[in-house]
Amino acid sequence: MMKMVYPSLKPSLKKKVREVSKAEFKAPDEVIQESITRHASDVLSIRKYKEKLALDFLEGKLSFDDFARIVGYDNAKELLVAKETLSESVKSAVQDFKA
């Protein structure tokens, strides 16, 4: 059995939900469920797309500037530092192995 959870909504948002509910002839909980479902789908799609772009960046198929424009400078810089750190670590391990 599904447990119903009701989020706490600001009065202005409750009013919007009621307006949409009336306009679309749907129950308020159905409007809320559809909104959450749509939002979750959008967020997950964007996340998947950003992961693909991160791989393209790591493989050299996408420049840092282009990657930063899409995912934001801070996120791009974080991945760049991780990429550089990993590369240095691998080089060091190879040198240690050869010695």
matplotlib code that plots the C-alpha trace (Angstrom):
import matplotlib.pyplot as plt

x = [0.0, 1.3, 1.9, 0.8, 3.2, 2.0, 4.6, 4.3, 3.5, 3.6, 0.2, 1.3, 2.2, -1.0, -2.9, -1.0, -1.7, -5.4, -5.4, -3.7, -5.9, -9.1, -7.7, -6.8, -9.7, -7.3, -6.9, -4.3, -2.3, -2.2, -0.9, 1.8, 2.8, 3.0, 5.2, 7.5, 7.7, 8.5, 11.1, 12.8, 12.9, 14.5, 17.1, 18.1, 18.3, 20.5, 22.7, 23.1, 24.0, 26.6, 28.1, 28.5, 30.1, 32.4, 33.6, 34.0, 36.1, 38.2, 38.8, 39.9, 36.8, 35.6, 37.7, 37.8, 36.2, 33.3, 32.9, 33.0, 30.3, 28.0, 28.6, 29.9, 33.4, 33.7, 32.5, 34.7, 37.7, 37.1, 37.1, 40.2, 42.1, 41.0, 42.1, 45.5, 46.0, 45.2, 47.5, 50.4, 49.7, 49.8, 53.0, 54.6, 53.4, 54.9, 58.2, 58.2, 57.5, 60.3, 62.8]
y = [0.0, 3.4, 5.9, 9.4, 12.2, 15.8, 18.5, 21.7, 24.4, 28.2, 29.8, 31.3, 27.8, 26.3, 28.9, 28.0, 24.3, 25.0, 27.1, 24.4, 21.8, 23.7, 24.5, 20.9, 19.3, 17.3, 16.7, 18.9, 15.8, 14.7, 18.1, 17.9, 14.3, 15.3, 18.3, 16.3, 13.5, 16.0, 17.8, 14.6, 13.4, 16.7, 16.7, 13.1, 13.8, 16.8, 14.8, 12.1, 14.7, 16.3, 12.9, 12.4, 15.8, 15.1, 11.9, 13.9, 16.4, 13.8, 12.1, 15.4, 15.6, 18.8, 21.9, 23.1, 26.4, 24.7, 22.3, 25.1, 27.1, 24.1, 22.8, 26.0, 27.0, 25.6, 22.1, 22.1, 23.2, 20.5, 17.9, 19.4, 19.2, 15.6, 14.8, 16.4, 14.8, 11.3, 11.9, 12.9, 9.9, 7.5, 9.0, 8.7, 5.1, 4.3, 5.8, 4.0, 0.7, 1.3, 2.0]
z = [0.0, -0.9, 1.9, 1.1, 2.0, 1.8, 1.5, 3.4, 0.8, 1.0, 0.6, -2.8, -4.1, -2.7, -4.7, -7.9, -7.4, -6.9, -10.1, -12.1, -10.6, -11.6, -15.1, -15.8, -14.0, -11.8, -8.1, -6.3, -5.3, -9.0, -10.0, -7.3, -8.3, -12.0, -11.2, -9.0, -11.6, -14.4, -12.3, -11.2, -14.8, -15.9, -13.2, -14.0, -17.7, -17.1, -14.8, -17.4, -20.0, -17.8, -17.1, -20.8, -21.2, -18.3, -20.1, -23.3, -21.4, -19.8, -23.2, -24.7, -27.0, -25.3, -24.3, -20.7, -21.7, -23.4, -20.5, -18.0, -19.9, -19.7, -16.1, -14.5, -13.8, -10.3, -11.4, -14.4, -12.4, -9.8, -12.5, -14.1, -10.8, -10.3, -13.9, -13.4, -10.0, -11.4, -14.3, -12.0, -9.7, -12.7, -13.9, -10.5, -10.2, -13.6, -12.6, -9.2, -11.1, -13.5, -10.7]

ax = plt.figure().add_subplot(projection="3d")
ax.plot(x, y, z, "-o")
ax.set_aspect("equal")
plt.show()
